[in-house]
Amino acid sequence: MLRARDIMTTDVAAVFGNARISIAARLMAERGVSAVPVIEEGGKMIGIISEGDLIHRKEIQTPKKHRSWWLTLLSGEDESARDYIKAHAMTVRDLMVTPVISVTEDTLLSEIADILDAHRIKRVPVTRGSTLIGIVSRADLVKALAREEIPSDARQDDKSIRNSLFQRLKWQTWAPTSGFSFTVSNGVIELHGLIDSHDQKQAIRVMAEGIPGVKGVRDNLYIRPTTLID
């Protein structure tokens, strides 16, 4: 199973906490990345700074507008103070986000994908202890997918294909429990019956197509009509 160490970028663009904001902005622009880790001497990671932290700046005349009195009353003066810092801070340390969401080099790709999705972030640093050793981005996951190919000479007999599909369906909560059947002949799966939705129909087809050795899928599934009750 693939882990962070198998796909992470080790040539990581990073900045020191005492670096000027313009240095971080230039690094992001030159590397084409949306965020960079912030480190101390020795590589210890102390934060991260992203494009989102740099868009409201006095230098480009984009600071946030003054809040109305009632919004300030609701959010408090601290929010206005933070807006001022974002617009006027001179060093990365004052803008960086901390603590940082990170993973280890042994973290499975499935876990990394969940982290990126749950926190709506594009990349996650990889650390060994507190030391930055790499970074995994959404692009790295896509590259890993591009390298993963099912061997064209994969072979399974019809009985094995049928068992594979049965086992895969067994562990899915969305799989139909009645009114559905399938047959396998010469590597071709035929799907029959009534199912509950278009998404369920598509998911079954995708599952069948993903079994090594399958030469084709004939989809004879129909969506069960909705019963209207007066």
LOTIZA-204952 format. One record per residue: residue number from 1; residue in one letter; x, y, z of N, C-alpha, C, O in turn. Coordinates in Angstrom, 3 decimals. Last residue first. Layout:
% residues N
R|pos|code|n.c1|n.c2|n.c3|ca.c1|ca.c2|ca.c3|c.c1|c.c2|c.c3|o.c1|o.c2|o.c3
R|NUM|a|X|Y|Z|X|Y|Z|X|Y|Z|X|Y|Z;
...
This chain:
% residues 230
R|pos|code|n.c1|n.c2|n.c3|ca.c1|ca.c2|ca.c3|c.c1|c.c2|c.c3|o.c1|o.c2|o.c3
R|230|d|-51.041|8.841|-2.271|-51.962|9.972|-2.116|-52.111|10.340|-0.641|-52.846|11.270|-0.308;
R|229|i|-47.789|8.059|-3.148|-48.867|7.758|-2.204|-49.747|8.993|-2.047|-49.250|10.072|-1.723;
R|228|l|-45.946|6.676|-5.758|-46.578|7.862|-5.212|-47.746|7.464|-4.325|-48.581|6.641|-4.702;
R|227|t|-42.919|5.089|-6.119|-44.332|4.885|-5.825|-44.900|6.131|-5.156|-44.402|6.582|-4.125;
R|226|t|-40.634|5.228|-8.751|-41.044|5.769|-7.453|-42.542|5.591|-7.269|-43.331|5.907|-8.159;
R|225|p|-39.252|2.295|-10.286|-40.106|3.493|-10.310|-40.526|3.921|-8.916|-40.744|3.098|-8.027;
R|224|r|-35.866|1.396|-10.232|-37.190|1.085|-9.715|-38.060|2.349|-9.706|-37.640|3.374|-9.168;
R|223|i|-33.962|1.364|-13.104|-34.239|2.050|-11.857|-35.683|1.821|-11.448|-36.606|2.031|-12.236;
R|222|y|-32.338|-1.546|-14.313|-33.376|-0.526|-14.457|-33.663|0.084|-13.088|-33.612|-0.592|-12.060;
R|221|l|-29.595|-3.043|-15.983|-30.233|-2.609|-14.752|-31.263|-1.521|-15.052|-31.067|-0.686|-15.936;
R|220|n|-27.905|-4.174|-17.783|-29.345|-4.358|-17.981|-30.122|-3.988|-16.721|-31.176|-4.557|-16.437;
R|219|d|-24.917|-3.680|-19.065|-25.757|-3.106|-18.023|-27.232|-3.230|-18.395|-27.737|-2.475|-19.226;
R|218|r|-22.237|-5.608|-19.429|-23.518|-5.329|-20.073|-24.509|-4.911|-18.995|-24.881|-5.703|-18.129;
R|217|v|-18.835|-5.126|-19.587|-19.987|-5.126|-18.687|-21.231|-4.759|-19.491|-21.267|-3.722|-20.153;
R|216|g|-15.754|-6.896|-20.317|-16.847|-6.004|-20.639|-17.963|-6.133|-19.627|-18.040|-7.119|-18.894;
R|215|k|-13.692|-8.328|-19.281|-13.564|-7.861|-20.667|-14.665|-6.888|-21.065|-14.525|-6.145|-22.036;
R|214|v|-11.926|-8.559|-16.306|-13.240|-8.330|-16.911|-13.058|-7.712|-18.300|-12.364|-6.709|-18.465;
R|213|g|-9.396|-8.612|-15.226|-9.794|-9.724|-16.074|-11.137|-9.544|-16.741|-11.472|-10.297|-17.656;
R|212|p|-10.116|-6.965|-12.167|-9.121|-7.434|-13.129|-9.623|-8.636|-13.921|-10.203|-9.563|-13.356;
R|211|i|-12.858|-4.852|-11.887|-12.340|-6.170|-11.508|-11.350|-6.646|-12.569|-11.701|-6.726|-13.746;
R|210|g|-14.055|-2.508|-12.719|-12.763|-2.432|-12.041|-12.179|-3.764|-11.627|-11.087|-3.797|-11.059;
R|209|e|-16.560|-3.021|-13.706|-15.500|-2.705|-14.674|-14.112|-2.723|-14.031|-13.110|-2.930|-14.716;
R|208|a|-17.966|-3.308|-11.299|-17.784|-4.467|-12.186|-16.640|-4.227|-13.160|-15.840|-5.128|-13.415;
R|207|m|-17.914|-0.651|-10.336|-17.318|-1.741|-9.560|-17.019|-2.935|-10.447|-15.937|-3.515|-10.362;
R|206|v|-19.365|0.643|-12.340|-17.966|1.013|-12.101|-17.248|-0.090|-11.331|-16.105|-0.425|-11.640;
R|205|r|-21.881|-0.588|-11.962|-21.162|-0.739|-13.229|-19.671|-0.445|-13.048|-18.820|-1.187|-13.539;
R|204|i|-22.496|0.287|-9.390|-22.384|-1.153|-9.656|-21.594|-1.388|-10.941|-20.742|-2.275|-11.002;
R|203|a|-22.626|3.063|-9.803|-21.623|2.516|-8.894|-21.412|1.022|-9.122|-20.282|0.538|-9.057;
R|202|q|-24.832|3.319|-11.513|-23.506|3.680|-11.997|-22.408|3.066|-11.134|-21.389|2.606|-11.648;
R|201|k|-26.887|2.478|-9.761|-26.684|1.807|-11.055|-25.270|2.063|-11.574|-24.590|1.139|-12.020;
R|200|q|-26.685|4.414|-7.783|-26.471|3.009|-7.450|-26.169|2.208|-8.715|-25.282|1.355|-8.717;
R|199|d|-27.378|6.676|-9.280|-26.056|6.594|-8.653|-25.710|5.153|-8.296|-24.574|4.720|-8.485;
R|198|h|-30.023|6.113|-9.974|-29.018|6.203|-11.034|-27.617|6.072|-10.450|-26.755|5.430|-11.050;
R|197|s|-31.553|3.750|-7.660|-31.198|5.081|-8.157|-30.170|5.004|-9.278|-29.537|3.972|-9.497;
R|196|d|-32.346|1.093|-6.994|-33.073|2.242|-6.455|-32.756|3.592|-7.090|-33.595|4.493|-7.067;
R|195|i|-32.904|-1.548|-9.439|-32.171|-0.926|-8.338|-32.824|0.424|-8.032|-33.747|0.845|-8.730;
R|194|l|-33.718|-4.656|-10.863|-34.176|-3.320|-10.501|-33.345|-2.795|-9.334|-33.110|-3.510|-8.359;
R|193|g|-31.782|-6.614|-13.278|-32.665|-6.350|-12.150|-33.041|-4.898|-11.972|-32.735|-4.038|-12.798;
R|192|h|-28.391|-7.520|-14.098|-29.842|-7.612|-14.312|-30.583|-7.145|-13.066|-30.083|-7.263|-11.948;
R|191|l|-25.379|-7.496|-15.890|-26.099|-7.029|-14.715|-27.596|-7.019|-15.019|-28.013|-6.558|-16.082;
R|190|e|-22.841|-9.564|-16.927|-24.170|-9.048|-17.278|-24.913|-8.729|-16.000|-25.062|-9.584|-15.128;
R|189|i|-19.454|-9.479|-17.722|-20.440|-9.453|-16.650|-21.748|-8.868|-17.178|-21.757|-7.806|-17.799;
R|188|v|-17.235|-11.531|-19.432|-18.212|-10.449|-19.561|-19.255|-10.566|-18.461|-19.868|-11.619|-18.284;
R|187|g|-15.634|-13.771|-19.333|-15.077|-12.502|-18.861|-16.017|-11.313|-18.950|-15.641|-10.200|-18.582;
R|186|n|-17.337|-15.833|-20.160|-16.166|-15.464|-20.966|-15.633|-14.073|-20.607|-15.234|-13.303|-21.481;
R|185|s|-19.814|-14.605|-18.126|-19.536|-15.570|-19.198|-18.405|-15.052|-20.069|-18.498|-13.969|-20.646;
R|184|v|-21.684|-14.138|-15.268|-20.372|-13.928|-15.879|-20.137|-15.016|-16.915|-20.247|-16.204|-16.615;
R|183|t|-24.521|-12.288|-14.028|-23.897|-13.508|-14.539|-22.555|-13.148|-15.159|-22.318|-11.998|-15.529;
R|182|f|-26.470|-10.995|-11.292|-25.494|-10.841|-12.379|-24.971|-12.213|-12.777|-24.975|-13.160|-11.990;
R|181|s|-29.269|-9.193|-9.813|-28.453|-10.390|-10.048|-27.445|-10.096|-11.143|-27.541|-9.083|-11.836;
R|180|f|-31.743|-7.853|-7.634|-30.554|-7.644|-8.451|-29.801|-8.964|-8.608|-29.703|-9.752|-7.668;
R|179|g|-33.720|-8.035|-5.748|-34.107|-7.586|-7.083|-32.950|-7.403|-8.043|-33.126|-6.867|-9.138;
R|178|s|-31.876|-6.908|-2.823|-32.873|-7.742|-3.495|-33.164|-7.173|-4.879|-32.898|-6.003|-5.157;
R|177|t|-29.945|-5.223|-1.989|-30.076|-6.481|-1.253|-31.108|-7.416|-1.871|-31.203|-8.582|-1.488;
R|176|p|-27.504|-3.122|-3.571|-28.880|-3.646|-3.469|-28.897|-4.990|-2.756|-27.976|-5.794|-2.902;
R|175|a|-25.120|-1.155|-1.715|-25.403|-2.238|-2.668|-26.825|-2.761|-2.485|-27.306|-2.838|-1.355;
R|174|w|-24.399|0.637|0.198|-25.333|1.114|-0.826|-25.767|0.002|-1.787|-26.683|0.198|-2.585;
R|173|t|-22.528|-0.586|1.769|-23.846|-0.347|2.370|-24.880|0.083|1.327|-26.083|-0.080|1.532;
R|172|q|-20.435|-3.123|0.674|-20.945|-1.785|0.396|-22.349|-1.601|0.943|-23.254|-2.369|0.618;
R|171|w|-19.553|-5.690|0.881|-19.057|-4.732|1.873|-19.545|-3.308|1.643|-19.119|-2.386|2.339;
R|170|k|-20.657|-7.092|-1.234|-20.997|-7.496|0.138|-20.623|-6.434|1.165|-21.286|-6.292|2.192;
R|169|l|-19.431|-6.250|-3.516|-20.788|-5.785|-3.232|-21.151|-6.005|-1.768|-21.858|-5.205|-1.155;
R|168|r|-17.063|-7.728|-3.302|-17.029|-6.268|-3.297|-18.394|-5.680|-2.959|-18.490|-4.718|-2.196;
R|167|q|-17.988|-10.352|-3.471|-17.320|-9.904|-2.253|-17.284|-8.384|-2.163|-17.452|-7.815|-1.084;
R|166|f|-19.046|-10.378|-6.095|-19.903|-10.689|-4.955|-19.295|-10.149|-3.660|-20.000|-9.555|-2.844;
R|165|l|-16.759|-9.888|-7.599|-17.853|-8.918|-7.604|-18.767|-9.134|-6.398|-19.204|-8.175|-5.762;
R|164|s|-15.289|-12.235|-6.991|-14.736|-10.900|-6.710|-15.840|-9.853|-6.632|-15.862|-9.031|-5.717;
R|163|n|-16.950|-14.245|-7.980|-16.683|-14.177|-6.547|-16.151|-12.804|-6.149|-16.514|-12.271|-5.101;
R|162|r|-16.818|-13.678|-10.722|-18.099|-13.646|-10.023|-17.893|-13.508|-8.515|-18.591|-12.736|-7.857;
R|161|i|-14.110|-14.110|-11.161|-14.683|-12.787|-11.386|-16.000|-12.648|-10.630|-16.258|-11.632|-9.985;
R|160|s|-13.934|-16.845|-10.616|-13.185|-15.904|-9.780|-13.737|-14.487|-9.927|-13.826|-13.747|-8.948;
R|159|k|-15.538|-17.880|-12.663|-15.893|-18.133|-11.265|-15.207|-17.134|-10.338|-15.816|-16.634|-9.392;
R|158|d|-14.152|-17.108|-14.981|-15.476|-16.557|-14.705|-15.874|-16.730|-13.242|-16.476|-15.835|-12.649;
R|157|d|-10.662|-16.477|-14.138|-11.737|-17.226|-14.779|-13.080|-16.660|-14.322|-13.145|-15.845|-13.402;
R|156|q|-8.558|-13.760|-14.878|-9.320|-14.490|-13.884|-10.378|-15.281|-14.633|-10.923|-14.818|-15.635;
R|155|r|-5.604|-11.972|-15.632|-6.554|-13.013|-16.022|-7.243|-13.588|-14.789|-6.596|-13.868|-13.781;
R|154|a|-3.882|-9.257|-17.025|-4.515|-9.834|-15.838|-5.586|-10.823|-16.271|-6.378|-10.540|-17.171;
R|153|d|-2.572|-7.968|-19.009|-2.637|-9.417|-19.151|-3.254|-10.087|-17.908|-3.171|-11.304|-17.743;
R|152|s|-2.453|-5.326|-18.323|-3.357|-5.693|-19.419|-3.517|-7.197|-19.554|-4.489|-7.664|-20.147;
R|151|p|-2.503|-4.374|-14.932|-1.821|-5.093|-16.003|-2.809|-5.572|-17.058|-3.854|-6.141|-16.744;
R|150|i|-3.636|-1.182|-14.176|-3.963|-2.603|-14.049|-3.288|-3.347|-15.197|-3.489|-2.972|-16.352;
R|149|e|-1.468|1.312|-12.995|-2.152|0.705|-14.125|-2.438|-0.762|-13.832|-1.590|-1.484|-13.309;
R|148|e|-0.473|4.195|-11.587|-1.100|2.927|-11.247|-1.901|2.409|-12.434|-2.901|3.011|-12.825;
R|147|r|0.330|6.663|-12.409|1.318|5.577|-12.488|0.703|4.215|-12.243|1.268|3.194|-12.633;
R|146|a|-1.846|8.242|-11.897|-1.430|8.087|-13.290|-0.442|6.938|-13.465|-0.379|6.317|-14.526;
R|145|l|-1.867|8.228|-9.124|-2.939|7.545|-9.844|-2.535|7.274|-11.285|-2.837|6.215|-11.834;
R|144|a|0.317|9.845|-8.671|0.354|8.447|-8.216|-0.703|7.634|-8.934|-0.465|6.486|-9.311;
R|143|k|-0.665|12.238|-9.666|0.479|11.608|-10.339|0.584|10.139|-9.942|0.901|9.288|-10.773;
R|142|v|-2.632|12.734|-7.756|-3.029|12.520|-9.152|-1.905|11.831|-9.921|-2.161|10.943|-10.734;
R|141|l|-1.031|13.132|-5.530|-1.969|12.010|-5.537|-2.419|11.684|-6.950|-2.573|10.517|-7.310;
R|140|d|0.271|15.451|-6.328|1.061|14.231|-6.105|0.170|12.994|-6.100|0.559|11.939|-6.600;
R|139|a|-1.857|17.262|-6.341|-1.209|16.918|-7.606|-0.379|15.655|-7.483|-0.321|14.862|-8.422;
R|138|r|-2.353|17.535|-3.653|-3.368|16.865|-4.467|-2.753|16.426|-5.793|-3.077|15.358|-6.311;
R|137|s|0.859|16.873|-2.091|-0.203|17.734|-2.602|-1.247|16.898|-3.333|-1.047|15.712|-3.594;
R|136|v|3.051|16.530|0.533|2.193|15.787|-0.394|1.039|16.700|-0.797|0.331|17.232|0.057;
R|135|i|6.447|17.117|1.362|5.079|17.623|1.280|4.314|16.780|0.266|4.875|16.365|-0.748;
R|134|g|9.157|16.683|3.747|8.513|16.603|2.438|7.134|17.227|2.471|6.711|17.792|3.481;
R|133|i|10.224|17.096|6.206|11.013|16.278|5.275|10.377|16.192|3.888|10.996|15.681|2.955;
R|132|l|10.527|19.053|9.075|9.905|18.970|7.759|10.787|18.153|6.822|11.964|18.468|6.651;
R|131|t|10.542|17.766|12.351|11.323|18.247|11.216|10.595|18.026|9.895|10.102|16.929|9.632;
R|130|s|9.469|16.656|14.531|8.992|18.009|14.220|9.694|18.596|13.005|9.486|19.759|12.657;
R|129|g|9.248|13.489|13.328|9.314|14.236|14.570|8.699|15.602|14.312|7.536|15.697|13.919;
R|128|r|9.107|14.315|10.200|9.732|13.233|10.971|10.057|13.839|12.325|11.013|14.602|12.464;
R|127|t|6.313|15.244|8.126|7.326|15.504|9.137|7.885|14.210|9.713|7.231|13.167|9.714;
R|126|v|4.907|16.769|5.374|5.307|15.470|5.926|6.451|15.736|6.903|7.440|16.377|6.549;
R|125|p|2.109|18.980|4.826|3.527|18.714|5.079|3.740|17.318|5.658|2.874|16.766|6.337;
R|124|v|-0.296|18.877|2.257|-0.045|18.629|3.679|1.439|18.312|3.875|1.980|17.464|3.166;
R|123|r|-2.514|20.760|0.131|-1.253|20.048|0.383|-1.079|19.873|1.888|-1.641|20.624|2.685;
R|122|k|-4.972|21.934|0.001|-4.416|21.409|-1.239|-3.140|20.610|-1.033|-2.725|19.863|-1.920;
R|121|i|-7.888|21.490|2.127|-6.556|22.022|1.845|-5.979|21.310|0.623|-6.431|20.227|0.252;
R|120|r|-10.212|20.719|3.556|-10.289|21.548|2.344|-8.962|22.265|2.070|-8.923|23.469|1.817;
R|119|h|-10.260|18.906|5.533|-9.822|20.248|5.902|-9.813|21.221|4.722|-9.456|22.389|4.868;
R|118|a|-11.203|16.625|4.191|-11.878|17.086|5.412|-11.525|18.521|5.757|-12.379|19.278|6.220;
R|117|d|-9.354|16.346|2.045|-10.774|16.551|1.800|-11.457|17.176|3.013|-12.204|18.146|2.878;
R|116|l|-6.942|15.909|3.306|-7.068|17.006|2.345|-8.532|17.368|2.123|-8.893|18.541|2.028;
R|115|i|-7.655|13.604|4.795|-7.232|14.834|5.473|-7.398|16.044|4.551|-7.929|17.076|4.961;
R|114|d|-8.188|11.716|2.792|-9.249|12.078|3.735|-8.928|13.402|4.433|-9.817|14.228|4.639;
R|113|a|-5.648|11.536|1.626|-6.778|12.013|0.826|-7.920|12.471|1.722|-8.552|13.492|1.452;
R|112|i|-4.271|10.413|3.781|-3.915|11.753|3.297|-5.057|12.342|2.488|-5.395|13.515|2.646;
R|111|e|-5.445|7.900|3.934|-5.594|8.818|5.059|-5.289|10.249|4.635|-5.957|11.188|5.069;
R|110|s|-4.616|6.838|1.504|-6.049|6.942|1.775|-6.314|7.917|2.922|-7.288|8.670|2.891;
R|109|l|-1.872|6.759|1.798|-2.446|7.746|0.887|-3.937|7.916|1.120|-4.471|9.013|0.953;
R|108|l|-0.735|6.438|5.211|-1.286|5.870|3.984|-1.905|6.960|3.125|-2.403|7.961|3.641;
R|107|t|2.255|7.578|6.689|0.809|7.760|6.545|0.332|7.227|5.192|0.923|7.529|4.156;
R|106|d|4.963|7.565|7.008|4.289|6.266|6.963|2.780|6.372|6.775|2.097|5.350|6.709;
R|105|e|5.806|10.143|7.300|6.173|9.478|6.057|5.491|8.117|5.910|5.442|7.569|4.809;
R|104|t|2.969|11.863|8.766|4.300|11.269|8.810|4.578|10.568|7.489|3.682|10.419|6.658;
R|103|v|1.400|15.100|8.339|1.387|13.645|8.359|2.821|13.146|8.507|3.771|13.919|8.386;
R|102|s|-0.344|18.022|9.696|0.759|17.342|9.018|0.572|15.830|9.097|-0.293|15.337|9.820;
R|101|i|-1.536|21.183|10.266|-1.976|19.813|9.996|-0.858|19.139|9.204|-0.466|19.636|8.149;
R|100|v|0.035|23.322|12.587|-0.091|22.864|11.211|-0.604|21.426|11.163|-0.158|20.568|11.925;
R|99|p|-1.393|25.698|14.966|-0.546|24.566|14.565|-0.887|24.084|13.166|-1.950|24.392|12.626;
R|98|t|-0.848|28.335|12.557|-0.272|27.337|13.454|-1.327|26.939|14.488|-2.119|27.801|14.870;
R|97|v|-0.166|30.275|9.749|-1.171|29.504|10.483|-0.456|28.450|11.315|0.436|27.758|10.824;
R|96|m|1.535|33.450|9.509|1.449|31.996|9.350|0.345|31.393|10.204|-0.024|31.935|11.246;
R|95|l|1.855|36.132|10.043|0.736|35.721|9.201|0.528|34.218|9.147|-0.552|33.759|8.775;
R|94|d|4.094|36.539|11.566|2.860|37.191|12.001|1.642|36.764|11.193|0.510|37.009|11.611;
R|93|r|6.102|35.205|10.190|5.686|34.694|11.492|4.348|35.277|11.952|3.569|34.610|12.632;
R|92|v|6.689|36.801|7.962|5.881|35.592|7.788|5.323|35.091|9.115|4.194|34.603|9.165;
R|91|t|6.485|40.357|8.586|7.176|39.067|8.542|6.196|37.903|8.491|5.045|38.007|8.914;
R|90|m|4.764|42.547|8.557|5.975|42.607|7.731|6.651|41.238|7.582|7.312|40.979|6.576;
R|89|a|1.259|43.216|8.424|2.399|42.462|8.976|3.570|42.463|8.006|3.389|42.390|6.791;
R|88|h|-1.018|44.418|7.258|0.167|45.231|7.520|1.380|44.469|8.044|2.464|45.051|8.101;
R|87|a|-3.172|42.681|6.855|-2.897|43.702|5.848|-1.539|44.363|6.026|-0.955|44.828|5.047;
R|86|k|-3.201|41.058|9.099|-3.111|40.444|7.774|-2.723|41.461|6.705|-2.018|41.124|5.754;
R|85|i|-3.578|43.007|11.104|-2.323|42.248|11.039|-2.136|41.650|9.648|-1.047|41.723|9.079;
R|84|y|-6.198|43.780|10.574|-5.119|44.760|10.446|-3.768|44.059|10.313|-2.922|44.463|9.514;
R|83|d|-7.576|41.451|11.167|-7.625|41.968|9.792|-6.482|42.957|9.562|-5.873|42.974|8.493;
R|82|r|-7.126|41.366|13.906|-6.527|40.327|13.050|-6.521|40.765|11.586|-5.573|40.483|10.853;
R|81|a|-8.674|43.546|14.689|-7.227|43.572|14.926|-6.518|42.546|14.052|-5.442|42.815|13.518;
R|80|s|-11.183|42.630|14.052|-10.669|43.794|13.337|-9.157|43.903|13.498|-8.449|44.299|12.572;
R|79|e|-11.352|40.587|15.950|-11.429|40.261|14.523|-10.875|41.401|13.684|-10.168|41.161|12.706;
R|78|d|-11.314|41.976|18.358|-10.191|41.103|18.017|-10.171|40.770|16.532|-9.105|40.679|15.924;
R|77|e|-13.718|43.244|18.725|-12.619|44.040|18.186|-11.437|43.179|17.769|-10.640|43.588|16.925;
R|76|g|-16.546|41.217|17.657|-15.559|41.700|18.612|-14.424|42.450|17.934|-14.196|42.311|16.732;
R|75|s|-18.726|40.347|16.247|-17.487|39.566|16.136|-16.416|39.998|17.129|-15.487|39.243|17.415;
R|74|l|-20.782|42.173|16.960|-21.016|40.733|16.998|-19.717|39.938|17.062|-19.604|38.978|17.825;
R|73|l|-19.620|44.652|16.647|-20.245|44.344|17.924|-20.435|42.837|18.088|-20.278|42.289|19.178;
R|72|t|-18.928|44.547|14.001|-17.859|44.599|14.999|-18.387|44.232|16.373|-17.700|43.588|17.166;
R|71|l|-21.473|44.684|12.975|-20.704|43.465|12.748|-19.540|43.392|13.731|-19.204|42.319|14.232;
R|70|w|-22.188|47.262|13.750|-22.955|46.136|14.301|-22.227|44.809|14.099|-22.335|43.909|14.931;
R|69|w|-20.391|48.898|12.388|-20.373|48.894|13.856|-21.096|47.683|14.432|-20.693|47.137|15.458;
R|68|s|-18.770|47.174|9.661|-19.816|48.034|10.188|-19.843|47.897|11.711|-19.374|46.899|12.258;
R|67|r|-15.252|47.072|9.092|-16.505|46.421|9.425|-17.516|47.449|9.936|-17.156|48.451|10.555;
R|66|h|-13.433|48.329|6.373|-13.802|48.453|7.784|-15.162|47.810|8.023|-16.098|47.992|7.244;
R|65|k|-12.306|45.854|4.025|-12.978|47.096|4.352|-13.321|47.115|5.837|-13.477|46.073|6.472;
R|64|k|-9.062|44.391|3.903|-10.499|44.274|4.115|-11.092|45.625|4.493|-10.466|46.427|5.186;
R|63|p|-6.745|45.608|1.406|-7.123|45.265|2.780|-8.632|45.169|2.907|-9.382|45.772|2.138;
R|62|t|-5.611|46.011|-1.150|-6.731|45.062|-1.017|-7.066|44.732|0.436|-7.624|43.665|0.693;
R|61|q|-3.326|47.327|-2.178|-4.573|48.069|-1.912|-5.798|47.146|-1.849|-6.857|47.443|-2.402;
R|60|i|-0.982|46.090|-2.187|-1.745|45.995|-3.442|-3.149|46.578|-3.276|-4.034|46.360|-4.103;
R|59|e|-0.096|46.668|0.365|0.771|46.956|-0.779|0.022|46.927|-2.111|0.363|47.658|-3.041;
R|58|k|-1.992|45.749|2.150|-1.957|47.187|1.884|-1.133|47.505|0.636|-1.413|48.474|-0.070;
R|57|r|-3.822|42.768|1.356|-2.590|43.453|1.714|-2.615|44.928|1.314|-3.180|45.302|0.287;
R|56|h|-5.286|40.040|1.227|-5.753|41.331|1.748|-4.551|42.119|2.274|-4.289|42.139|3.477;
R|55|i|-3.912|37.765|0.407|-4.731|38.485|-0.590|-5.244|39.836|-0.098|-5.602|40.691|-0.909;
R|54|l|-2.439|36.119|2.038|-1.753|37.248|1.394|-2.640|38.104|0.505|-2.166|39.071|-0.092;
R|53|d|-3.660|33.895|2.945|-3.157|34.812|3.974|-2.600|36.096|3.370|-2.319|37.053|4.091;
R|52|g|-4.179|32.482|0.638|-5.305|33.098|1.332|-4.878|34.080|2.402|-5.627|34.996|2.742;
R|51|e|-1.706|31.402|0.042|-2.199|32.519|-0.756|-3.323|33.253|-0.038|-3.416|34.480|-0.091;
R|50|s|-0.232|30.632|3.308|-0.862|30.325|2.025|-1.274|31.588|1.284|-1.203|32.694|1.820;
R|49|i|2.057|29.192|5.543|1.467|30.421|5.019|0.959|30.146|3.611|1.640|29.501|2.814;
R|48|i|2.527|27.428|8.589|2.377|27.393|7.138|1.708|28.697|6.715|0.886|29.242|7.451;
R|47|g|4.872|26.480|11.211|3.623|27.022|10.682|3.541|26.829|9.182|4.376|26.153|8.580;
R|46|i|7.181|25.280|11.991|6.464|26.044|13.011|5.145|26.612|12.498|4.374|27.170|13.279;
R|45|m|9.412|22.594|11.692|8.283|23.312|11.118|7.493|23.998|12.215|7.170|23.392|13.237;
R|44|k|12.897|22.571|11.702|11.682|22.378|12.503|10.552|23.222|11.934|10.714|24.423|11.718;
R|43|g|15.292|23.006|10.355|14.185|22.387|9.620|12.936|22.136|10.437|11.988|21.541|9.925;
R|42|g|17.388|24.370|11.331|17.372|22.941|11.598|16.203|22.229|10.966|16.110|21.002|11.020;
R|41|e|15.591|27.324|12.058|16.894|26.723|11.791|16.852|25.247|12.183|16.338|24.905|13.248;
R|40|e|12.108|26.820|11.232|13.187|27.432|11.998|14.502|26.818|11.541|14.513|25.895|10.727;
R|39|i|9.590|27.395|8.628|10.509|26.592|9.434|11.442|27.472|10.261|11.558|28.677|10.038;
R|38|v|6.538|27.033|7.029|7.418|27.982|7.706|8.275|27.184|8.678|7.756|26.389|9.462;
R|37|p|5.481|25.866|3.780|5.713|25.680|5.212|6.660|26.757|5.741|7.470|27.314|5.000;
R|36|v|3.315|27.554|1.492|4.662|27.077|1.817|4.784|26.921|3.331|4.258|27.740|4.085;
R|35|a|0.839|27.394|-1.124|1.215|27.524|0.287|2.634|27.012|0.477|3.102|26.151|-0.268;
R|34|s|0.476|27.048|-3.793|-0.487|27.915|-3.109|-0.170|28.107|-1.629|-0.832|28.893|-0.951;
R|33|v|3.050|27.264|-6.318|2.357|26.576|-5.230|1.468|27.565|-4.493|1.683|28.776|-4.560;
R|32|g|4.943|28.073|-8.216|3.600|27.713|-8.646|2.849|26.914|-7.600|2.100|25.995|-7.932;
R|31|r|7.432|29.023|-7.646|7.245|27.566|-7.582|5.860|27.135|-8.068|5.633|25.949|-8.306;
R|30|e|7.019|31.781|-7.919|8.062|31.114|-8.704|7.867|29.603|-8.753|8.109|28.976|-9.784;
R|29|a|4.922|32.280|-6.078|4.756|32.607|-7.497|5.767|31.846|-8.357|5.408|31.324|-9.413;
R|28|m|6.040|31.464|-3.649|4.823|30.833|-4.139|4.658|31.056|-5.640|4.300|30.138|-6.378;
R|27|l|8.204|33.274|-3.545|8.454|31.835|-3.579|7.235|31.083|-4.105|7.374|30.168|-4.917;
R|26|r|6.905|35.736|-3.334|7.750|35.462|-4.513|7.996|33.965|-4.663|7.997|33.443|-5.778;
R|25|a|5.665|35.450|-0.838|4.851|35.656|-2.041|5.643|35.311|-3.299|5.123|34.676|-4.215;
R|24|a|7.907|35.241|0.830|6.951|34.130|0.741|6.115|34.246|-0.526|5.882|33.250|-1.211;
R|23|i|9.000|37.783|0.381|9.790|36.583|0.075|8.857|35.381|-0.088|9.000|34.600|-1.028;
R|22|s|7.086|39.537|1.350|7.359|39.526|-0.102|8.153|38.299|-0.514|8.005|37.817|-1.637;
R|21|i|7.275|39.191|4.100|6.095|38.681|3.405|6.358|38.573|1.903|5.905|37.628|1.259;
R|20|r|10.558|38.212|5.179|9.565|39.221|4.833|8.436|38.590|4.017|8.631|37.584|3.335;
R|19|a|11.314|35.778|7.715|11.378|36.258|6.331|10.292|37.301|6.090|9.237|37.271|6.724;
R|18|n|11.163|34.595|10.161|11.534|36.013|10.150|11.662|36.577|8.737|12.072|37.725|8.566;
R|17|g|10.567|31.926|9.598|9.560|32.757|10.228|9.872|34.236|10.187|8.957|35.060|10.179;
R|16|f|11.641|30.925|6.320|11.870|31.094|7.746|10.835|32.062|8.316|10.298|32.908|7.600;
R|15|v|9.992|28.762|3.964|10.532|30.056|4.375|10.752|30.055|5.883|10.132|29.287|6.619;
R|14|a|10.234|26.321|1.291|9.883|26.723|2.650|10.521|28.068|2.965|11.482|28.470|2.309;
R|13|a|9.649|23.877|-1.002|9.811|25.321|-0.896|9.344|25.738|0.488|8.180|25.535|0.832;
R|12|v|11.255|20.753|-0.971|10.147|21.569|-0.491|10.526|23.048|-0.444|11.576|23.420|0.080;
R|11|d|11.904|18.137|-2.345|12.485|19.464|-2.609|11.416|20.503|-2.268|10.762|21.057|-3.152;
R|10|t|10.263|16.015|-1.969|11.259|16.278|-0.929|11.963|17.616|-1.123|12.546|18.162|-0.186;
R|9|t|6.968|15.094|-2.285|7.998|15.953|-2.860|8.979|16.293|-1.754|8.579|16.805|-0.709;
R|8|m|5.802|11.699|-1.870|6.009|13.073|-1.403|7.106|13.789|-2.183|8.047|13.166|-2.676;
R|7|i|5.363|9.051|-2.489|4.981|10.052|-3.492|5.329|11.484|-3.094|5.166|12.399|-3.902;
R|6|d|6.273|7.408|-0.471|6.354|6.917|-1.844|6.074|7.995|-2.874|6.502|7.872|-4.022;
R|5|r|5.742|8.570|1.966|7.137|8.544|1.516|7.281|8.126|0.060|8.283|8.443|-0.582;
R|4|a|2.979|8.075|2.294|3.459|9.420|1.989|4.867|9.403|1.412|5.159|10.140|0.470;
R|3|r|2.331|4.888|0.643|2.377|5.786|1.791|2.986|7.123|1.370|3.447|7.282|0.240;
R|2|l|0.521|2.207|-0.840|1.320|3.415|-0.963|1.194|4.307|0.267|0.119|4.461|0.846;
R|1|m|0.840|-1.189|0.000|0.000|0.000|0.000|0.881|1.247|0.000|1.859|1.332|0.743;
